[in-house]
């Protein structure tokens, strides 16, 4: 008698469509860069502990358990993730959203079953799936909502030029009870702090020991969307060469980028010559008008200008038109209050309007922002970078945004 072939797919489980679809949407984070069919698939594992979905595209690995599922047979099935999602959606087509979410789906090996339909899905031999490395021990825990807010602020400053791969990452540095996030694209720098609770059993979480990793910003952007609705804590683990974040029932293991960001602390001023507060909403309105005028004039790459007149009054204006037109442009006034130093007089700072918008938007919870200025070096016409914080002191804020002025002839 000839031997029976080993089944390609052996996982058996039953789960409501809603929780299963949500879990697959998160698992999809681990297939975004997949080049091989097996790594664009989801590994479905069932045993007496429940249902686990795994993906791994060599940049990101996702492992997620589905508490709402009931397993009926231990096994494993490797199913193309996109095909599985489409087949599941098709099987609840025509139902209301609420009814679809409650619809019971069963996967029996490679057969997808509902009350009304049964349809096979393609299965790939499980042995073709390359598993992810085991995560490192958790070093610290973070509040998910605090991490989400600070990531949203920092990610805007990350570079997108793949010819400079180091600048496409976010530096995540854990020192004692603080996780510091930093990103730069050479034209701006964002640095944010997140309180951390060190894991008591981790050997390297003392105040004088630093753990650091450079993490692809595009992966953290996908993760941030998941964090938006999570209210618990996030576990953070540093491996080599991976970093792992545990969010509820989901574990994401991310391949680090080579290298580190440049020594950005040297760019952040420890002292400034002037600190003044601006009304954020007024600055945003002024910027919106300036950007609209730049668009109307068809001058896409024109900067906007913070200008202090001889009396110290501040305006924001678009830098558009011919050279002889510039003196005739009047900017929108922005009320400001000097907190420290002398009010600037007869001074200009030209800024990329898109970068200024990102900076203003990143202070969404603040009515006012503080602008910190340093005087140009003697004999130099270059304007030093502008530092924006929510607090009055350049070093006393949990978020710092540095803008490099644009040089104009």
N, C-alpha and C positions, 0 to 999 in steps of 0.2 A: 504494500500500500504506500503511495507517495505521500510525503509530508505536506500538510496544509501550509500555505504561505502565511507568514506573520502579518497580521492586520497592520495597515499603515496608520490608522487612526483608532484609538481605543478609549478616549476620554468620554465619559457619560455624565451629564449634569442637566438640571432643570433650573431655570431662573426667569424672573419677570424681565420683559423687554427693556424697561426703563433703566434699572440699575446696570444691566448688562451693556446697554448701549453707552451709558456714561463711562463705564470701565474701559470699553474699547476705545472711546475717544481719548482717554488718557494714555492707554497703551500705544496709541498711534504716535505719541511723542518719540517712541523708540524705533520708528520706521522711516522717519523723515529723510534720512540720508542713506537708506538701504540701496545697495546696487545688486545684490543677489536675491533671487526669489525667496529663499528660505529666511532671509533677514527682513524681508518685507511682509513676513507672515507673523501670526501670533501663535505662540505655543500655549495650548490649553492643557493644563494639568489638573487632574482630579485624584483625590485620595480621601482618606477618612478625616482629614483636617479641613477639607473644603475645596473650592475652586480657585486656582491661581492662573492669571494671564501673564505671559512674559513676551517682551519684544527686545531686540538688540540689533542696532544698525552700526555698531562699532564706535559711534560717537555717544549715543545715549542708550542706556538699558533701563527698561521699566519692568517692575514686578508689582502686580496689583491683585489683591485678594477681593473676592466678591461675596460679602457676608450673606447677601440675599439668595445665593445659589444653594441648591441641594445636590450633592453628588450621589450618583447611583452605581458607579463602577469606577474603580481606580484605573487610570490610564493617561495617555497623552495623545493629542491630535495637533498637527501643525497645519493651520489653515491660512491662506492668504487673507490678510486683515481687511483689505479694501473689499474683497469679494464677500467676506462674511458680513461686513457692515451693510453692504448693498442688499444681500439676500435677506437679512433680518428686517431691514426697512421695508422691503417688498412684501414680506409676509404679514406685516401689520398695515399695509396700505389700505386706505378706505375707512380706517377706524378713526375715531376722535383721538386727540392727543392723550387724553386721560385713559381711554380704553386701550390704546396701543401700549402705554407705559405699564399697564397691568397684565397684558397678554403674556401667557406662559410659553416660553420657548424651551425646547429640549434639543440638546446636541447628543446624538448617539453615534460616537465614532466620527463619521463624516456625513451623517444624516441629520438635517435640521428639520425639526418637527414643531408644528403648532396644532391647535384643535382642528384647524381647517385644512392644513397643507403639510406635506412632507416633501422635502427636496434634498438631494445630495449636493454637497459642496466639494470642491476639489481639495484634496489633502496631499501634502508633501511629506515624504519620509521624515520622521522625527529626527533621525540621525544627521540630517543635513543642517540642522539649526545649530549655530555656534553660540553656546551659552555665555553669559556675562560673568566676569570675575566676582568672587564673593566680596560683599561690601566690607569696608574696614569698620572697626568699632566706633560707635557714636562718641564724638568729642564734646558736643554741646547741644543744647536745645534752644530754639528761638521761637518767639511768638509769630505765628504765620502771618497775621495781619500787619504787624510791624515790618516784617521782612518784605511783604508785598509792597507796602508803601515806599520803602526805601529802594527797592529794586526798580519800581516805576520811575523814580527820580534819576537813578544812576544810568539806567539803560539808554536813555536818550543821548548820552554823551559817548556811547561806545561807537567805535569806527565800523564801517561797512566795507572797507577796501580790503579784499582778500589778498592783495599783494603785500599788505602789512598785517599779517595774521595776528600778531601779538596785540595790536590795537583793537581787534574785534572781540576781545574778551573783557570780562569783569574780574578784577582781582578781589578775591575773598580771603581776608586775613583775619584769623582768630587769635586774639591776644587776651588772655585772662577772661574777663566778663564782657568783652566787646568784639563783635564781628564788624570789620570795616569793609565796605564795598567801594570800589573805585573803578572808573572808566574814563577813557579819553580818546579823542580822535585827532589830537594835536591842536585843535582849535578851541577846545573847551575841555574842562575837567570837572567831573562830579564825584564827590566823596560823601558817603553816608555811613553812619554808625547804627548798629542794631544791638540792643542788649542781649547778652548770651548767658545761659546758665550752664557752666561746665559740668560734664558728666563726672560724678565722683570717682568712677573706676578707670577713667582714661588717664594714662601716665603723663600726658603732655598738655595739660590745660592750666598750668600755673601762670601767674601774672607776667613772668619774665620769659615765657616760652611762646613762640609764634608758630602757628600753622597757616600755610598760605597755598592758594591754588588759583590759577588763571583759567576761568571757565568761559566757554563760548557764550557770547551775549545772546545769540539766536536761540540757544537751548534754554537759557534763563527766561527769555521772553515767553516761550511756550509754557514753562513752569509757572511763571507769574500769573498766567490766566487761570491755572488750577488753584493757586494760592488765594485768589480773589474771594473764593467762597468757602475757604477752610478757616475754622475758628480755633483750632487746637494749636499744638506746638509742631515744630519741624525739627527733626533730628539731623545733625550735620556731622559727617564723617570724612576724614581725609585719608585717602589711600595713595598708592603709587602705581600708575599715574591717574587714578580716578578720584572723584569726590562724589559722595553719596548724600542725598537728601531723602529723609523719610517723612512723608506727609500722610498721616492717617494710615489707610490700608495700602498706600502706594510707596514704593521705593524707586528712586531714580538714581542711577549710577552714571555719571557723566565723565567722559574722557577729557582730561585737562589739555589745554593748549601748551605748547612748548614755550618756555621762557616766562618772564614777568614783565609787568608794566615798568616803564621808566620810573626812577625815584621821584614820584610826584610830590612828596612832602616838601621838597625844596621849592616847588612852585607856589605852595600855599603860604601866604604871608603870615608871619607871627605878629607883626605890628604894621599899622597903616598910618597914613597922614591925615585922612579924613574918613569919617563914617557918618552916613546920613540915611534916613529912612524915606522910602517912597510909598505912596499908595499904590498897591499892586493893581487894583481894578482900573485906576486911571492910566497907569502905564500900559496895561493891556489894550485899553481903548485907543490910546495914542498910537500904539504899535499897529493895531488893526487898520487904522486910517493910513498910516505911512505905507504899509504893505500894499494896500489897495491902490494908492497913488503910484507906487512903483510898478505895479502890474498894469495900471491904466496907461502909463507912459512907455510900457514895453521894455523897461530896463530891469530885467530879471535879476541881475547880479549887483544891483546897487545896494549900498549899506544904508542903515539908519544912523542918526547922529544924536547922542546925548550932548546938549550944549548948555553950558553955564555962562550967562552974560556978565557984564561988568558989575551987576548988582547981586550976583549969585543965584538968580532965578534960573530954574531948570526947564528945558523944553526937549521934546523928541521930534525930530524932523526927518523926512526922507532926503537922501542926497541924490537928486535927479536933475536932469536938464544939462544945458551947456554951462561951462564955468561961469559965464557972466550971469546965469540965472541963480546960482547958489546963494548969492548975497540977498536975493529977493525972497527966498523961502523963509517962511515963519513957521516954527514948530509949535506943537501943542504943549501948553504949560503942564507941568507935573509938580504938584506940591511936594516939597521935601523939607525935612527938618534935620539940621546938623546935630549929630550926637557927640562927636569928638573931632578935634582938629578945627581947621579953618574952612569956612565955606569956599568951594572952588570958585574962581573968577576967570572969565575969558578962557574957558577950557572946553575942548571937544573930545569925544570918544566915538569913533565910528565902529559899528557892530553889524555882524551878519544878522538880518532880521529873523531868519528861521531859527538861528541859535538863541537869539534873545527871547523869542516866543517860547521855545522849549524851557528856557531857564525860568521865565515868569510862570509858566504852567506848572513847573515842578514844585512851586510853593503854594499849591492849591488850597491848603488849610490856613494860610496866613493872610490877614488883611493888609499888612505892610511887609516890605522886605527891606533889608539893610544893604546898602551899597558901600563897599569899602574901597577906598582909592589910595594909591600911592603916587607921589609926585614923580615926574620923569627925572631921570638922572641928569645932572648938570651937563649941558652941552648936547643932550640927546633930544630928538623930536619924537621918539617912540613913546607911546602911551603904555604904561604898565598894564598887565591884566586887571580886570575888574572882578572883585570877589563879591558874591551875593550870599547872604545868610538870612535866616529868619530872626536870629538873635542879634543883639547890639555889638557883640564882640567877634572878631574874626576867628578866634580859636575856641569859642564857647558854644558852638552849635553842633547838633548831630547831623547837619547836612550843609555842605559847602559846594557852591557852583562857581567855577572860575571861567570867565569869558576873555578870549584873546581879541583885542581890538583889531579891526581891519585897517591896513595901511592904505591910504589914498594919496595920489599924487596931487 
